[in-house]
Amino acid sequence: MRFLSDTDLDLETDPDFPDDFQSPQINSEYPMYGVGGYHPVHLGDLYDDGRYRIVHKIGAGDTSMIWLARDSSSWSWVALRILMGDQPSGVEENIVKCHNILARHGQDGGDPRFITYTRYFHIDGPNGRHLCLVLPFCGPNLRVGKKY
């Protein structure tokens, strides 16, 4: 697996980032904004006491949105997975358990294709409390990858 460096990423000219993911505006394609739903994120937003700056929307799922961010502490690119607000209490516990299993597996020379978050924090927003997982940014999504 290849991780992107600063020189690999040019959001202005990269065709792998379609226009529908470049808009900072909330659109009707994702109707789950509201209490208990997605956290409203805009390009340039800062999170975790200013450590992460939102640069680009890179994905969406049933329970989270994934954003490309710049880590001002390590000057690296990261993916922030921001879960919908007010998740059941067991969700965070299960995420931590999975992380611990993958971390132990990785220390034993495990499969490098399995990645897990490097850290996490919470965002208190208008739609509730959101768990945010910080992951390494690994490259294009599956929609882009299946073209090859």
N, C-alpha and C positions, 0 to 999 in steps of 0.2 A: 504494500500500500504506500502510495506517495502522498506526502503532505505538501501543501502549497506554501511556498515562501513568498515574501513580499514581491519579488520580481515576477512571479507567476501570475499575479492578479491585477488585471486592468479592467475594472467594472465598466468603464466607458465604452470599450471596444470589444469586450469578450462576448461572442455570440452564444456561449453556453448559459448566459444569464438572460432569459427571455424578458421582454418588456413587462409582462404581467406580474413579475415579481419585483419590479423596480419602483413601483409606486409606493410612496410612504402612506398613502391614504387608505383608510379602511374601505373595503368595497363589499358589495352585496353577495359576492361569491362565498363569503364566510359570515353567515348570519349569526354566529354564536358570540357576538360581542354583546355584553350586558352583564348583569350581576351573575357571578359564577362562571362566566365565559372567558373568552380570550382577553388578555391585557392589551390595551391600545398602545401600540409602539409606533414611533415615527423615526425616520432617519435622523441621526444625530443625537438621539436620546442617550443619556448616560445612566448606567446602572452600577450597583455595588459601590457606592460612594465615589462614583466617577471613574472607576477602573475600566469599565467596558463601554465603548461608544458604538452604537448601532450604525452599520454601514449599508446593509443590504438584506432584503428578505430572501431566504433561500429555500423555504419549504413550509408546508402546512399539513397538519394531520387532524385526526378526530379529537385529540386531547391537547394539542400544543401547536405553537408556531415556532419555526426555527429561523434564527436571524444570524447573519454574519456580523461579527463585532471585532473591534480592535481592542486588544488588551494593553492598556497603557503601562502596566507593570512589566510585562515581558516583551512588549512591542511585537506581539504575534497575532495572527488571525485565529479566532475561535468561533465556534458555533454556540449560540445561546438557545437552548430549548426552553421556552417559557410555557409551562403547563397552564391549562385553564384554571381559573380561580376556584377556591373552595373544594378541592379534591377530597375524597374520603380519607380519613386519618391513616388508613392502612396503605395507601398508595406510596407515600413517602417512605414508610418502613420497608415496603417491598423493593423500592428502588435502591435503598441503601443495602439491603441484603444481596441483591443482584450485583451491585457494584463490588461488594466485598468478595463475592465468589469470583468475579472476573479479575479483580486485582490479585487475588491469591493465585489464580490460574496463570496470569501473566508473569508473576514472579517465578513460577516454576517452568518458564520457557514455553508458555502456552501459545495458542494460535494468535498471531498479531492482527488477524482480521477482526477480532472482537475488540471493540473499543468501549470505554465507559467514561463517565464524566471525570474531570479532574478536580472539580470543586462544585459547590452549589451555594445558593443564597436565596432569599425570599424577596419578593416585590409586593408591597402593599399598595394596591391601586383601587380605582373606582369600581372594579368588578370583583374584588375580593383579594385574598392572599394567594400569590402565585409562586410555586416552586420554580426556580430557574437553574437548569443544569448547564455547566460549562463543559463543552466537549472540544476535542481537537477538530479543526476544519479540514476535512479530508478531500474535498473536491466536488465535482458536479453531482447532481442528484440522479436517481435511476432513470427518470424521464429523458435526461440528456444522454446518459450512458447507453441506453438501449439503441441509440442511433448508430452506434459503432459496432 
